[in-house]
């Protein structure tokens, strides 16, 4: 779906506005239209997202965020906040749940769309589905609408949002959420077009958090869920909105991408909708760090497992990173070599490579305070020199490599073309369920985690409230 992989169709050559094609898909898709394998993959993606959300409740950012959200609220509501016994009004609940699902940066990614696909629509879809008390089938259909639409919007720009400083998920999620909940609310074709038009005025998500490890990226999917619900409801009640929200002179792509708008593949937004299912191509993360670093993490762990050197023998390290991602995961260098906090560390190739070389793994434990202050890891992190990877297959895969020089003068190298979790190395259902249980049981009992798992995997035959009832509260 990448714009670089096909001849781009300009906005002037379009026979139908992309917003209309997406609206037609959102309105017409039925549960039975979705292949069984795609539905199954979707349920496992939802399972992964909700396990991460439960794990997030054990971190202090969750408590502080919920305190702020509750301060904005007029009082208790009826919508579930994951892992909390304090329900909130719909838009407050979906904002909070979006923060939880994305809070550990452990959630899924569509490789060529360069976005966290599930969080771009799941918080909004889950909240509205609970509000309307819909069936699991209706919820899964709305989720598929949001996923397929959002992925195509992201893929059409060929990484453009990231190149100009926007967090793609935080942009795309406004449109994906609006289409997903618009489907649940029963919007007609014109209303679904209008909902996207309104979303064009709420979609903004800058990447300035990269300078200091700030928490704002965590907010992007939840804020987009609020925006999507707002857009859908306004459109449902006759709010007038532009139709050419993507391709207009002042539309999303021109205003956000400027000169890079010329590279947008407009046809890719609607080509193959309902036939080629991008849900099947969404990658589950094995590491709780920026997906761009995963190839380097794989390579560093492979070197560690050779057992031909000890961490204290290392005197030099080079990390090979896709050139387009260098500003995101290697700069500013001082911050990356000595991250100020765990969120800073998630976007540091230097720290992640060092942690993998020191411990032979990189999980949530490698982001705790003891790891951030580990002198061995920091010594290694300070010596990592990050360079452009000449063998990268980005964005098809998040390739990466590591070269280590030892005191004896030996240089050991490893390069990973296809990062773990992607393509032929994708996590299967059993591995995703294992990841879910490890994350969920940080917050709830094994029995409850098992019940949540079973409810998600059995959503085809259950009402959505069977699931949200299990997500409510603690323990």
Secondary structure, 3 states (H helix, E strand, C coil): CCHHHCCCCCHHHCCCCHHHHHHHHHHHCCHHHCCHHHHHHHHHHHHHHHHHHHHHCCCHHHHHHHHHHHHHCCCCCCECCECCCCCECHHHHHHHHHHHHHCCCCCCEECCCCECCHHHCHHHHHHHHHHHCCEHHHHHHHHHHHHHHHHHHHHHCCCHHHHCCECHHHHHHHHHHHHHHHHHHCCCHHHHHHHHHHHCCCCCCECHHHHCCCCHHHHHHHHHHHHHHHHHHHHHCCCCCCCCCCCCCCCHHHHHHHHHHHHCCHHHHCCCCCCCCHHHHEECCCCCCCHHHHHHHHHHHHHHHHCCCCHHHEEEEEEEECHHHHHHHCCCHHHHHCCCCHHHHHCCHHHHHHHHHHHCCCCHHHHCHHHHCCHHHHHHHHCEEEEECCCCCCCCCCCEEEEEEECCCCEEEEEECCCCCCHHHCCCHHHHHHHHHHHHCCCCCHHHHHHHHHHHHCHHHCEHHHHHHHHECCC
